[in-house]
Amino acid sequence: MEIIIRQEQGLDYQATEAVVKEAFRHVEQSDKTEHLLVNKIRKTDAFIPELSLVACLPDQTIIGHIMLSEIKIKYQSEETVSLALAPVSVLPAYQRKGVGSQLIYKAIKKAEQLGYLSIIVLGHEDYYPRFGFREAALWQIQPPFDVPQEAFMVLELREGALEKVQGVVEYSEAFS
Ligand SMILES: CC(C)(COP(=O)(O)OP(=O)(O)OC[C@H]1O[C@@H](n2cnc3c(N)ncnc32)[C@H](O)[C@@H]1OP(=O)(O)O)[C@@H](O)C(=O)NCCC(=O)NCCS
């Protein structure tokens, strides 16, 4: 399927949020507020415009979206900047055609280019390992809330980048 992946622009915000809302409509584990999360993240310092990407059909219709935003890994007085992958959304009619994968690969590449060192995701353990994500527990990086260990994953963008990092992840205020 031919799609174009590009940075989200201000004029896309409404359409993006509609896509996010629709993508999560039938997801059991969802609280159906992911579109509001996207809206809130954009208003914080954690928002990186270059890491909010939309997938479009050739006629420019938006059918998917991904957002990576800044978070911190905190240990005592030490802080390490990382990114949260949340959320990633594809309209139900276009799922399982590789759109989600293209969005994730493109976002990873862009994050690397911007110099970020790691990405953290809370998600399905059958999905994210194909992109290189591994259990965060392998690095002594803990979630700030109770989640199944295998669902909390990390991707190093440079080998060994997290070797000396430990601590608890602190999400931006948009997540609270
Ligand atoms: C998750 C999502 C973004 C994937 O996008 P997509 O375009 O369907 O994904 P792709 O076509 O690239 O990949 C499809 C693969 O992902 C798997 N997959 C999709 N959603 C999955 C999920 N929630 N859990 C586990 N695997 C999932 C499919 O089983 C399929 O695997 P296969 O290739 O082995 O058959 C999309 O399904 C979606 O928007 N879901 C609703 C919102 C959501 O749950 N987002 C993720 C949580 S942040």
The ligand as a Gaussian input file, in Angstrom:
#p B3LYP/6-31G(d) Opt

LIG

0 1
 C       -0.901000      -1.285000      16.943000
 C       -1.114000      -0.673000      15.569000
 C       -0.573000       0.753000      15.578000
 C       -0.321000      -1.506000      14.567000
 O       -0.475000      -0.926000      13.294000
 P       -0.664000      -1.838000      12.004000
 O       -0.562000      -0.960000      10.828000
 O       -1.864000      -2.662000      12.167000
 O        0.645000      -2.763000      12.168000
 P        1.445000      -3.506000      11.059000
 O        0.572000      -3.822000       9.883000
 O        2.702000      -2.780000      10.802000
 O        1.813000      -4.816000      11.826000
 C        0.815000      -5.784000      12.000000
 C        1.286000      -6.724000      13.037000
 O        1.108000      -6.122000      14.293000
 C        0.445000      -7.013000      15.160000
 N       -0.336000      -6.222000      16.058000
 C       -1.104000      -5.190000      15.769000
 N       -1.646000      -4.716000      16.904000
 C       -1.176000      -5.462000      17.901000
 C       -1.373000      -5.486000      19.290000
 N       -2.162000      -4.602000      19.915000
 N       -0.747000      -6.418000      20.002000
 C        0.053000      -7.309000      19.404000
 N        0.279000      -7.351000      18.103000
 C       -0.336000      -6.431000      17.363000
 C       -0.406000      -7.842000      14.267000
 O       -0.668000      -9.076000      14.877000
 C        0.484000      -8.016000      13.063000
 O        1.399000      -9.059000      13.352000
 P        1.854000     -10.057000      12.217000
 O        2.601000      -9.203000      11.222000
 O        2.722000     -11.012000      12.940000
 O        0.572000     -10.591000      11.701000
 C       -2.594000      -0.669000      15.133000
 O       -3.062000      -1.980000      15.133000
 C       -3.497000       0.169000      16.008000
 O       -3.687000       1.366000      15.767000
 N       -4.102000      -0.445000      17.037000
 C       -5.002000       0.261000      17.928000
 C       -4.252000       1.214000      18.796000
 C       -3.192000       0.500000      19.602000
 O       -3.422000      -0.520000      20.224000
 N       -1.967000       1.090000      19.610000
 C       -0.823000       0.503000      20.261000
 C       -0.779000       0.808000      21.693000
 S        0.130000       2.278000      22.026000

